[in-house]
Amino acid sequence: MPLLTTDPPYRGIIHYEVYGKGRPVLFLHGWLGSWQLWRKTIEHVGGNFRTYSLDFWGFGESRGAGRREETVQEFSVDAFVDMVGQFMDKLGIPKAAVIGHSMGGTVAMSCALRYPDRIVKAVAVGAPIDGDSLYLLLKLGGNSALASLGFTFMPVLRGIIGTYIRFAAKDGQALQRMVLHDFSQTTSQSFFQSIRTLHNTDLTEKIGLIQQPLMGIYGKRDIIVGHKQGYLMQRLVPHSRLEMYSDAGHFPMLDEPERFISDISTFLEVR
């Protein structure tokens, strides 16, 4: 289980998995997720690329993200962008493509903006450009009082998440098992801080500055992030490529895996 330690202002431990050989590609998961989401994808993409699947601080096997001398932990979109930069520095990765799902997709687009000379391509999968596009249940997750109450009555919170997530993919039971396992590794702080900052993130004024190749993949049946965010990307970034999956929800890589792998492989292979 590879781990690395990052430096202030965001000190933490990053867990990641490496597979394949070739040009580097970073995979970023979404809220309440982990690197496990990408397991089947990297088995295919790793045939031509060196893949790095990261766990964000506070999720999966990663820990930390204390800021400066404060004792409070920070699990924000900005902190995760910093985490990606430090990860590349620590492993000596000068340039990379980045693929992110949901919250990870927002981080991927933010990385393209902050590191224009290092992020060569970005793919946003079911990702909010405007955090207000999140559906109501996720917005409620950013309320610290509600999150604290939920963690006090954990069986109830697990029941709510488990019931809702079953409708987010075709194989709802498999997704439910994966999400509830990943959820068990989060804390109340990483739970509500990350989704709160995602809700408050709005890239509509900045995303047009992205010069690198950018692709959005969205499912029309998404019940977590409004699929019209894909059309917003297409309008704000004219050179971007949009793939709209009519028969997929929030997890296109699970609902339509063959098309998903084909789309990202084609996008990555074009120099």
C-alpha positions as CSV (number, residue, x, y, z in Angstrom):
1,M,0.0,0.0,0.0
2,P,2.1,3.0,-1.2
3,L,1.9,6.1,1.0
4,L,3.6,9.5,0.9
5,T,3.6,12.4,3.3
6,T,2.9,15.9,2.1
7,D,4.3,19.2,3.5
8,P,2.7,22.3,5.0
9,P,0.5,24.3,4.5
10,Y,-1.4,21.0,4.0
11,R,0.4,18.2,5.9
12,G,-1.1,14.7,5.4
13,I,-0.6,11.2,4.2
14,I,-1.7,10.2,0.7
15,H,-2.5,6.6,-0.2
16,Y,-2.3,5.8,-3.8
17,E,-2.2,2.8,-6.2
18,V,0.1,2.6,-9.3
19,Y,-0.5,0.4,-12.3
20,G,0.8,0.3,-15.9
21,K,3.5,1.9,-17.9
22,G,3.6,5.0,-20.2
23,R,2.6,8.6,-19.8
24,P,1.2,9.4,-16.4
25,V,-2.6,9.7,-15.7
26,L,-4.0,10.6,-12.3
27,F,-7.4,9.3,-11.2
28,L,-9.4,11.2,-8.6
29,H,-12.5,9.9,-6.9
30,G,-15.6,11.7,-5.7
31,W,-17.2,12.4,-2.4
32,L,-17.5,9.4,-0.1
33,G,-15.4,7.5,-2.6
34,S,-11.9,6.0,-2.9
35,W,-9.5,4.7,-5.5
36,Q,-11.5,1.5,-5.7
37,L,-14.0,3.2,-8.0
38,W,-11.3,3.1,-10.8
39,R,-10.2,-0.5,-10.3
40,K,-11.6,-1.9,-13.5
41,T,-10.9,1.3,-15.5
42,I,-7.2,1.3,-14.7
43,E,-6.9,-2.4,-15.6
44,H,-7.6,-1.3,-19.2
45,V,-6.0,2.1,-19.3
46,G,-2.9,0.8,-17.6
47,G,-2.1,-1.1,-20.7
48,N,-0.9,2.1,-22.4
49,F,-0.4,4.5,-19.5
50,R,1.0,4.7,-16.0
51,T,-2.0,5.2,-13.8
52,Y,-2.0,6.7,-10.3
53,S,-5.2,6.4,-8.3
54,L,-5.3,8.7,-5.3
55,D,-7.4,8.7,-2.1
56,F,-8.1,12.3,-1.1
57,W,-7.3,13.3,2.5
58,G,-10.0,12.1,4.8
59,F,-11.1,9.3,2.4
60,G,-10.0,5.8,1.7
61,E,-6.6,5.1,3.3
62,S,-5.4,8.8,3.2
63,R,-5.2,10.9,6.4
64,G,-4.4,14.4,7.5
65,A,-4.6,17.7,5.8
66,G,-4.0,19.8,8.9
67,R,-3.4,23.4,7.8
68,R,-0.4,25.4,9.1
69,E,-0.3,25.3,12.9
70,E,-4.0,24.9,13.4
71,T,-5.4,21.7,14.8
72,V,-8.5,21.8,12.6
73,Q,-8.4,19.5,9.5
74,E,-9.2,21.0,6.1
75,F,-10.9,18.9,3.5
76,S,-11.6,21.4,0.8
77,V,-11.5,21.6,-3.0
78,D,-8.5,24.0,-2.8
79,A,-6.7,21.6,-0.3
80,F,-7.2,18.7,-2.7
81,V,-5.8,20.7,-5.6
82,D,-2.7,21.4,-3.5
83,M,-2.6,17.7,-2.7
84,V,-2.4,16.8,-6.4
85,G,0.4,19.3,-6.9
86,Q,2.4,17.9,-4.0
87,F,1.8,14.4,-5.1
88,M,3.3,15.2,-8.5
89,D,6.2,16.9,-6.9
90,K,6.9,14.1,-4.5
91,L,6.9,11.4,-7.2
92,G,8.8,13.5,-9.8
93,I,5.9,13.7,-12.2
94,P,6.5,16.8,-14.4
95,K,3.3,16.5,-16.4
96,A,0.2,14.4,-16.3
97,A,-3.3,14.0,-17.5
98,V,-6.0,14.0,-14.8
99,I,-9.4,12.2,-14.7
100,G,-11.8,13.0,-11.9
101,H,-15.2,11.9,-10.9
102,S,-17.8,14.1,-9.3
103,M,-15.9,16.1,-6.7
104,G,-12.7,14.7,-8.2
105,G,-13.8,16.2,-11.5
106,T,-14.1,19.6,-10.0
107,V,-10.7,19.2,-8.5
108,A,-9.3,18.0,-11.9
109,M,-10.7,21.2,-13.6
110,S,-9.3,23.3,-10.8
111,C,-5.9,21.6,-11.3
112,A,-5.9,22.5,-15.0
113,L,-6.4,26.1,-14.0
114,R,-3.8,26.2,-11.2
115,Y,-1.2,24.1,-13.0
116,P,-1.5,25.0,-16.7
117,D,2.0,23.8,-17.5
118,R,1.7,20.5,-15.7
119,I,-1.8,19.2,-16.3
120,V,-1.8,18.3,-20.0
121,K,-5.4,17.1,-20.3
122,A,-8.4,16.9,-18.0
123,V,-11.5,14.7,-17.9
124,A,-14.4,15.6,-15.7
125,V,-16.9,12.8,-15.1
126,G,-20.3,13.8,-13.6
127,A,-18.6,16.9,-12.1
128,P,-20.2,20.1,-10.9
129,I,-18.9,23.3,-12.5
130,D,-21.3,25.2,-10.3
131,G,-21.7,23.5,-6.9
132,D,-25.3,24.6,-6.8
133,S,-26.0,21.9,-9.4
134,L,-25.7,19.3,-6.6
135,Y,-29.0,17.7,-5.6
136,L,-30.6,18.6,-2.3
137,L,-29.4,15.6,-0.2
138,L,-25.8,16.4,-1.0
139,K,-26.2,20.0,-0.1
140,L,-27.6,19.0,3.3
141,G,-24.5,16.9,3.8
142,G,-22.5,20.1,4.0
143,N,-24.3,21.3,7.1
144,S,-22.0,20.6,10.1
145,A,-24.8,20.3,12.6
146,L,-26.7,17.7,10.4
147,A,-23.5,15.9,9.7
148,S,-22.6,15.7,13.4
149,L,-26.1,14.5,14.2
150,G,-25.9,11.9,11.4
151,F,-22.6,10.5,12.7
152,T,-24.1,10.3,16.2
153,F,-26.9,8.1,14.8
154,M,-24.7,6.3,12.3
155,P,-27.1,3.4,11.4
156,V,-29.7,6.0,10.3
157,L,-27.1,7.9,8.2
158,R,-25.9,4.7,6.6
159,G,-29.4,3.8,5.8
160,I,-30.1,7.1,4.1
161,I,-26.9,7.0,2.1
162,G,-27.4,3.3,1.2
163,T,-31.0,3.8,0.1
164,Y,-30.2,6.8,-2.1
165,I,-27.1,5.5,-3.7
166,R,-28.8,2.4,-4.9
167,F,-30.6,4.5,-7.5
168,A,-27.4,6.1,-8.8
169,A,-26.3,3.2,-11.0
170,K,-27.7,0.3,-12.9
171,D,-26.2,-2.2,-10.4
172,G,-27.4,-0.4,-7.3
173,Q,-26.5,-3.2,-4.9
174,A,-22.9,-3.4,-6.0
175,L,-22.6,0.4,-5.8
176,Q,-24.2,0.4,-2.4
177,R,-21.7,-2.0,-1.1
178,M,-18.7,0.0,-2.4
179,V,-20.0,3.4,-1.2
180,L,-20.9,2.2,2.3
181,H,-17.5,0.6,2.6
182,D,-15.8,3.8,1.5
183,F,-18.1,5.8,3.7
184,S,-17.0,3.8,6.8
185,Q,-13.5,5.3,6.3
186,T,-14.6,8.9,6.4
187,T,-14.9,11.2,9.4
188,S,-17.6,13.8,10.2
189,Q,-15.0,16.5,9.2
190,S,-14.1,15.1,5.9
191,F,-17.8,14.2,5.3
192,F,-19.3,17.7,5.6
193,Q,-16.3,20.0,4.9
194,S,-15.6,18.5,1.4
195,I,-19.2,18.6,0.2
196,R,-19.7,22.0,1.7
197,T,-16.8,23.5,-0.2
198,L,-17.9,21.7,-3.3
199,H,-21.3,23.2,-3.0
200,N,-19.7,26.6,-2.6
201,T,-17.4,26.2,-5.6
202,D,-18.3,28.0,-8.8
203,L,-15.9,27.6,-11.8
204,T,-18.2,29.3,-14.3
205,E,-16.1,32.5,-14.4
206,K,-12.8,30.6,-14.6
207,I,-13.3,27.5,-16.6
208,G,-13.1,29.4,-19.9
209,L,-9.4,30.0,-19.1
210,I,-8.6,26.3,-19.4
211,Q,-6.5,26.0,-22.5
212,Q,-5.7,22.3,-22.3
213,P,-7.8,19.6,-23.9
214,L,-10.8,19.1,-21.7
215,M,-13.5,16.4,-21.9
216,G,-16.7,16.1,-19.9
217,I,-18.6,12.8,-19.5
218,Y,-22.1,13.0,-18.0
219,G,-25.0,10.6,-17.6
220,K,-28.5,11.9,-18.4
221,R,-29.9,9.8,-15.5
222,D,-27.6,11.4,-12.9
223,I,-29.5,12.0,-9.6
224,I,-26.5,13.5,-7.8
225,V,-25.1,16.2,-10.2
226,G,-27.3,17.8,-12.8
227,H,-26.3,16.5,-16.3
228,K,-26.8,19.9,-17.8
229,Q,-23.4,20.8,-16.3
230,G,-22.0,19.0,-19.3
231,Y,-23.7,21.5,-21.7
232,L,-22.5,24.3,-19.5
233,M,-18.9,23.1,-20.0
234,Q,-19.5,22.9,-23.7
235,R,-20.7,26.4,-23.8
236,L,-18.0,28.0,-21.6
237,V,-15.1,26.0,-23.1
238,P,-15.8,25.8,-26.8
239,H,-12.8,23.5,-27.5
240,S,-14.0,20.9,-24.9
241,R,-15.4,17.6,-25.9
242,L,-18.7,16.4,-24.4
243,E,-19.9,12.8,-24.1
244,M,-23.4,12.6,-22.9
245,Y,-24.5,9.0,-21.9
246,S,-28.2,8.7,-22.3
247,D,-28.4,5.4,-20.4
248,A,-26.1,6.2,-17.5
249,G,-26.4,7.9,-14.1
250,H,-23.7,9.4,-11.9
251,F,-21.3,6.6,-12.5
252,P,-20.8,6.2,-16.3
253,M,-17.7,4.0,-15.7
254,L,-20.0,1.5,-14.0
255,D,-23.1,1.9,-16.1
256,E,-21.4,1.9,-19.5
257,P,-17.9,0.6,-18.9
258,E,-16.9,-0.3,-22.4
259,R,-17.9,3.1,-23.9
260,F,-16.3,4.9,-21.0
261,I,-13.0,3.1,-21.4
262,S,-13.1,3.7,-25.1
263,D,-13.8,7.4,-24.7
264,I,-11.1,8.2,-22.2
265,S,-8.6,6.0,-24.0
266,T,-9.1,7.8,-27.3
267,F,-9.0,11.2,-25.5
268,L,-5.7,10.3,-23.7
269,E,-4.0,8.8,-26.8
270,V,-4.3,11.9,-29.0
271,R,-1.2,14.0,-28.5
